[in-house]
Amino acid sequence: MILAVDTSLGSAVAIVDGDGARLADASSPDPLGHAEVIGDLLRRALDDAGPGSIEHVVAGMGPGPFTGLRIGIATARAFALGRGVDVIPVPSHFAPALTELERDAEAGRFAVVTDARRREVAITVFDGFDADGIPNVVADTVLVPRVDAEAHLDGIRAVEATGLDGVALARVGLRAWSADRTLAGQEPLYLRQPDVTVPGAPKKVGA
């Protein structure tokens, strides 16, 4: 069984079997309360999946906000460490891309678009499947102002994702593992760094 965890939009946890069939799926659309719900979602998915051992954990690596994304990745890594299994990092946009391609295999070139807050969107462009059945990226993820998105896409059809399907993410991870491919590094794809800065050293006060 393969467990997938993603907190790039809401919170999503899913489990599939070795053929990619859905065994469990639990999610929350709340774009903020990841820490409050992720444990319950994980427990629910494990209960629904029934007996069996998790052999791999897929972690959604973003794009996503700093804090939310870290919660999902930390959960995936902690679970994998506890079970002694590997983590398969997968860019989160691959999940809605797979969903779109399974809906229409002849979809042609399209862009997955997700809300990046602050009137910006994250955009990744795909075109069909590659030889391993994984959505084929033709333009890496970029962050653009929402008002400029249409001009940036220049006629490419946009698929705006407001939530993420954990089952689709797990299936992408399964295909990547089966093909012995790495789709993402270990560093998350943050939309931007947090708005917190380390304070400077205290100013010296003269005698």
Secondary structure as GFF3:
##gff-version 3
##sequence-region A 1 207
A	DSSP	beta_strand	2	6	.	.	.	ID=ss1
A	DSSP	beta_strand	11	16	.	.	.	ID=ss2
A	DSSP	beta_strand	22	28	.	.	.	ID=ss3
A	DSSP	alpha_helix	34	49	.	.	.	ID=ss4
A	DSSP	beta_strand	56	60	.	.	.	ID=ss5
A	DSSP	alpha_helix	66	83	.	.	.	ID=ss6
A	DSSP	beta_strand	86	90	.	.	.	ID=ss7
A	DSSP	alpha_helix	94	103	.	.	.	ID=ss8
A	DSSP	beta_strand	109	115	.	.	.	ID=ss9
A	DSSP	beta_strand	120	129	.	.	.	ID=ss10
A	DSSP	beta_strand	135	145	.	.	.	ID=ss11
A	DSSP	three_ten_helix	146	148	.	.	.	ID=ss12
A	DSSP	alpha_helix	149	153	.	.	.	ID=ss13
A	DSSP	beta_strand	157	160	.	.	.	ID=ss14
A	DSSP	alpha_helix	166	178	.	.	.	ID=ss15
###
